[in-house]
Amino acid sequence: MFESLTEKLNSVFKSLSGRGRITESNISDAMRDVRKALLEADVNYNIVKQFCKDVRDAALGAEVIKSLHPGQVLIKIVNDELTKLMGPVDTRIYFVSPGPTIILLAGLQGCGKTTTAAKLGNYLVSKGKRPLMVADDLQRPAAIEQLKVLGEQTGIPVYSEEIKDAVRVARNAIKHAKDSGNDVVIVDTAGRLHIDEEMMTEVANVAKAITPHQIYLVCDSMTGQDAVNSAKEFNERLELDGVILTKLDGDARGGAALSVKAVTGKPIKFIGVGEKLDKLEEFHPDRMASRILGMGDVVTLVEKAQEQFDAEEAARFQKKMAKGSFGFDDFLKQMQAVKKMGGLKDMLKLMPGLGGQLKDVDLDGSELKQMEAIVHSMTPKERRDPDLIDPPRRRRIAAGSGTQPNDVSSLVKTFKRSRDMMKAVSGGSFGGLKALFSG
Ligand code: GDP
């Protein structure tokens, strides 16, 4: 899914990854490439323009934590903006009581409407509903037969009649559903190869006659902007409640998925990701964004890093460092923050330049506990000034923390090395860590 877009965006991020900071000029270069990638993915032009502006603004305003690469920060920003563009999440189906809840499916011929009717039926059965499918596509010769076959496969009843009046079939079907205790009715209407007045009139008449509670447009995502344009036209006639995008499994570009919500204002409810009847998924913009970027791990990394090492704290450490007042308490806090981020090695491995140096290092819970015990056995003065810790003090601290004097010396050494290296690299939290473990 979306392979070509993913590949192009990733090469943009890579081109930024070697540089130290996000600046006007490198972000402009990167955004030119992002824009190109999106246009090639067949995303609507106006949307691309606005999207790139939003990303650029967010990138220039972003605090780049020293430990992260600009490429990583940009990935997170693009991820968030993609999520916004496709969102918000709205996969609810509004059921009415008393039923039946009527769901009308509209869309062009071949978009996957009939298949989707059965997929949706299956989905509803899994939610404890008793749907009825209505073969109201009287246009495509094999549509009724196809729905009947799908009905047999899924065990979902199908209503059909041998007449050419779509409005009457729909009306009769609702009555039939009421009589048979079906609580949801899925109406598969007729499409055409292209939008034409006859089709629009027919589906509008059916809608008028049975006043569906939900009207979903089924769209073939592989047709890109054509899908989006037809969605716009359907929306003007039918007041859609949402869109079901099919064939995402075969869509390398992603243009329809990215534009349809922004163009029509209607949420994507479900996506079809295969021909089989269980291949219907609720649409989640955040998951889709990370699928597009193929970078879920980096996004998580950046989020966690931002949470734990917020700019303020980094600045505070830096100031202390400059004043020479970075003590054991700060050191401990730094270690705790690292611990909170999860497996230290796993996190840092993701950071270019750090992973290799951390191969044999891990900070597990027990090591951190020991560090804490040692620091807590120090007097406040000792915590501020490790040079005070002479052999008698070392013995006292070891006794107080249930450790050996050796453990105390090694922590003091580690602390000093960290502090000195942090000074040298001017304070980035991870700079300190890197020094700590590489010496
Ligand atoms: P309709 O004319 O809109 O009713 O379209 P159909 O339901 O007959 O579907 C047209 C073709 O698209 C069929 O071959 C389906 O199997 C296929 N199709 C539908 N949804 C999907 C999907 O999500 N993924 C894939 N790969 N094929 C799909």
Residues whose N, C-alpha, C, O or C-beta is under 5 A from the ligand:
A	BS01	GDP	L108 Q109 G110 C111 G112 K113 T114 T115 T116 T246 K247 L248 D249 G272 V273 G274 E275 K279
